[in-house]
Amino acid sequence: MIVDTEVVTLSRMQFAMTALYHFLFVPLTLGLVWMLAVMESIHVMTGRTIWRRMTQFWGVLFGINFAMGVATGVTMEFQFGTNWAYYAQYVGDVFGTPLAIEGLMAFFLEGTLVGLFYFGWDRISPLKHMFVTWFLALATSLSALWILIANGWMQHPVGAKFNAQTMRMEVTSFSDVFFNPVAQAKFVHTVSAGYVLGAMFVLSISAWYLLRGRNVDIAKRSMTVAASFGLAAALSVVVLGDTSGYTVSQNQKMKLAAIEAMWHTEPAPAPFTLFGMPDVQQRTTHMAIQIPWAMGLIGTHSTDETMPGIAELVDTAKGRIGEGVKAYDAMLVLRRDKSNVQAQATLAAHDQDMGYALLLKRYVDDPRKATPADIQKAADSTIPNVPVLFWSFRLMVACGMYFIALFAFAFWKASKRELTRHRWFLKVALWSLPLPWLAIELGWIVAEYGRQPWAIEGVLPTALGVSSLSAHQVWGSLIGFIVFYSALAIVDVVLMLKFIRKGPDGLELWPASIEPAPIKPNPAPFTPVPLKS
């Protein structure tokens, strides 16, 4: 049966909406918790009450964000069964394992540590509570690790093999899945971006307090921590992003060619297009401003390795579709006669290309009956949306460069104790708050939209992963998610603004004074004077 493109489009829209919304909360959790650990460590080392109050205040905002992240994350996992049933059946043996471990990390380990963080302040010693906060920071990163291992496998499926009898992908090496270079590169790049967001969150809100002359002591200290942490994180994002880009050049060549709008193979080393207007119809980039050699050095880490262009990669896809049809035919033979030696040999020789034959399912019921025109359409479908990827990547990089400059300036002013000297800087820091979210969402679009038309790169087309639903059913769930998530967004914004406006001096979690009042010595005990007779 030819794929219902409306159901596919609606299912993708629903998952994209829920994923992008969920990812508003995850990076802030990843970044803010490490700053809590730093602040509490300073409290334990110095014994100063102000650092405990800082940890508790930012911990309130962390808790609101954490709760929203958990609530929005649960619905995403259920969608694999409701909207992507064939995807779950086809790759569930591989994808399900890291997803289950991530669930254990998020709901049991993180949940326990979050409870200890909030209810353990006066029940365990300051040193033990500090270790709880550090373990909570580690647990959030471990949770992210497992979900990114699952996502990394979608980008670069290793450690698994297709079983023609069960019609499923099955794990052959869990260590290969775990140590997948794409997954590891995505993990360090993603958590570093979360650190930048956490630092910007603290920096911006602290600037708001300083502009209003409120909570000055806490705001200055918070801003100093954010400037230091943010500068280190922003620099690491650039370095680790280069590593992530290199893995893309090795394993997802079409994605990288689309990001660069490289329509044809360029002589090595390829230039980087700083600005241009990609034209999909004419397959060219107008008004291109290029930096010689830059793309070759970034993408290949060499000066003599060529990077294939989109046209050449489409030709490669056509060849792989033809080889994949052979594997598809052999798979059907083995379904009827699993002892057929010739079919076993054919499938073993071409199984890496069978996913390309499945691209034809969008145009013809039986890939073996595809015409040259069908094959050409399937090959052309391997090109993702070039303008979206081209501009998303460049806006993301521009934001990254801006973060380095902003945090460097903040660090310089903090080191000279001049954070309140320039009101323009405080205003810039305040209005920069949305930018890390923008950069992170753009990065996620580049990673996921750039993988299309694949749900699993080279293995399972997105169009084949959907459940057997009608368009009306998907419309119903999509509208339901929009209403539910809109309500959650209102609750989140109201709660965040409420506690930010109250500030550390308005919350009733601790005394209002910054430092404890000096303890007055006990008066001398009353001694009765004996009466003279």
Stockholm file with secondary structure:
# STOCKHOLM 1.0

chainA/1-533         MIVDTEVVTLSRMQFAMTALYHFLFVPLTLGLVWMLAVMESIHVMTGRTIWRRMTQFWGVLFGINFAMGVATGVTMEFQFGTNWAYYAQYVGDVFGTPLAIEGLMAFFLEGTLVGLFYFGWDRISPLKHMFVTWFLALATSLSALWILIANGWMQHPVGAKFNAQTMRMEVTSFSDVFFNPVAQAKFVHTVSAGYVLGAMFVLSISAWYLLRGRNVDIAKRSMTVAASFGLAAALSVVVLGDTSGYTVSQNQKMKLAAIEAMWHTEPAPAPFTLFGMPDVQQRTTHMAIQIPWAMGLIGTHSTDETMPGIAELVDTAKGRIGEGVKAYDAMLVLRRDKSNVQAQATLAAHDQDMGYALLLKRYVDDPRKATPADIQKAADSTIPNVPVLFWSFRLMVACGMYFIALFAFAFWKASKRELTRHRWFLKVALWSLPLPWLAIELGWIVAEYGRQPWAIEGVLPTALGVSSLSAHQVWGSLIGFIVFYSALAIVDVVLMLKFIRKGPDGLELWPASIEPAPIKPNPAPFTPVPLKS
#=GR chainA/1-533 SS CCCCHHHHHHHHHHHHHHHHHHTTTHHHHHHHHHHHHHHHHHHHHHCCHHHHHHHHHHHHHHHHHHHHHHHHHHHHHHHHHHTCHHHHHHHHHHHHHHHHHHHHIIIIIHHHHHHHHHHCTTTSCHHHHHHHHHHHHHHHHHHHHHHHHHHHHHHSCCSEEEETTTTEEEESCHHHHHTCHHHHHHHHHHHHHHHHHHHHHHHHHHHHHHHHTCSHHHHHHHHHHHHHHHHHHHHHHHHHHHHHHHHHHHHCHHHHHHHHTCCSCBCSSCCEEEEEEEETTTTEEEEEEEETTHHHHHHHSSSSCCBCCHHHHHHHHHHHHHHHHHHHHHHHHHHHCTTCHHHHHHHHHHGGGHHHHHGGGGTCSSGGGCCHHHHHHHHHTTSCCHHHHHHHHHHHHHHHHHHHHHHHHHHHHHHTTCTTTCHHHHHHHHHTTHHHHHHHHHHHHHHHHTTTTEEETTTEEGGGSSCSCCHHHHHHHHHHHHHHHHHHHHHHHHHHHHHHHHCTTTCSSSCSSSSCCCCCCCCCCCCCCCCCC
#=GC SS_cons         CCCCHHHHHHHHHHHHHHHHHHTTTHHHHHHHHHHHHHHHHHHHHHCCHHHHHHHHHHHHHHHHHHHHHHHHHHHHHHHHHHTCHHHHHHHHHHHHHHHHHHHHIIIIIHHHHHHHHHHCTTTSCHHHHHHHHHHHHHHHHHHHHHHHHHHHHHHSCCSEEEETTTTEEEESCHHHHHTCHHHHHHHHHHHHHHHHHHHHHHHHHHHHHHHHTCSHHHHHHHHHHHHHHHHHHHHHHHHHHHHHHHHHHHHCHHHHHHHHTCCSCBCSSCCEEEEEEEETTTTEEEEEEEETTHHHHHHHSSSSCCBCCHHHHHHHHHHHHHHHHHHHHHHHHHHHCTTCHHHHHHHHHHGGGHHHHHGGGGTCSSGGGCCHHHHHHHHHTTSCCHHHHHHHHHHHHHHHHHHHHHHHHHHHHHHTTCTTTCHHHHHHHHHTTHHHHHHHHHHHHHHHHTTTTEEETTTEEGGGSSCSCCHHHHHHHHHHHHHHHHHHHHHHHHHHHHHHHHCTTTCSSSCSSSSCCCCCCCCCCCCCCCCCC
//
